[in-house]
Amino acid sequence: MKIGALLQACRTRAGLSQEEMADKLHRSQSCISKIEKDKKTVDVQTFVEWLKITQAQEVAVAFLYGMDGISIIQNLMPLIGG
């Protein structure tokens, strides 16, 4: 599963840019980009904080219950922008 795409969908749904997310997580924009491209592994603390910031706690629940990333993203996409 590509966790980066999942986190990117959460960020996009929340209407945050990579720069804004970086600021909230006290990381660089480059770090956020690498996480979203799965070039950098996200630690549990950052994962949880990311979901809190984007108000996407349901994603953590779905992820922990074994729902695949594509299903989670498909459920998020209709919510983006509205």
N, C-alpha and C positions, 0 to 999 in steps of 0.2 A: 504494500500500500504506500502511496506517495503522500506522506503527511504534509509536505510543503504545499501541495495544491489545495489540500483541505484548509490549512491555515490561511492561505491566500484568499480562498473563498470567504472565510470568516471575516478577514480584514476588509475585503471589498464590500461585503454585505453591511459592515459597520460604517462604511463611507470614509475609511481612513487610508491615507497614502502610506507608502513604505516609510517615508520620512516621519510622519506623525506616529506611526507604530514604533519606530525606532526610538523616538523621543520618550514615549510612554514606557518602553521597556528598558530604557537607558542603554541602548545598543546603537550601533551605526546603521545607516540605511543599507550599506553593503552587507552587513550581517543579516538583516531582514531578507534581502534579496537572496542570499545564499541559502537561508532556511527554506524559503519558498521554492527554490529550485532544487531542493534536496542535496545541496552541495555541503551543507553543514547540518549536523545532527542537533535537534532541539532537545534541551534538557527538560525534565519533568516540571521544574519550577517555572521555566519560561513558557512551556506549553499551557500550564494552568493559568498563568497570568495573562497570556495572549487571549485565552477564551473568556476570561473575566472582562478584559478590556473591550472585547468585541461583543460581549453579552451573548456568547455562544456556548454556554455550559451544556446545552443539549448535545453538542458535538462530542464533548468528552464522554458523556453517558453512552452515546451510540458507539463511539470508538471502543470504550471499555467493554461493552457488551458484544463486541466482535462484528459490528456492522462494517461492511467494506467501505472504503473511501469514496468510491464512485456513487454509491447509494446515498451517502451523507451529503456529498456535493450536489447531487440531483435534488435533494430535499432543500438545500440552501438556496440554490439558484433562483427558484421562483420568488424568494424573499428579497433578493438583491434589488435595490432601487425602490422598494416599496414595502 
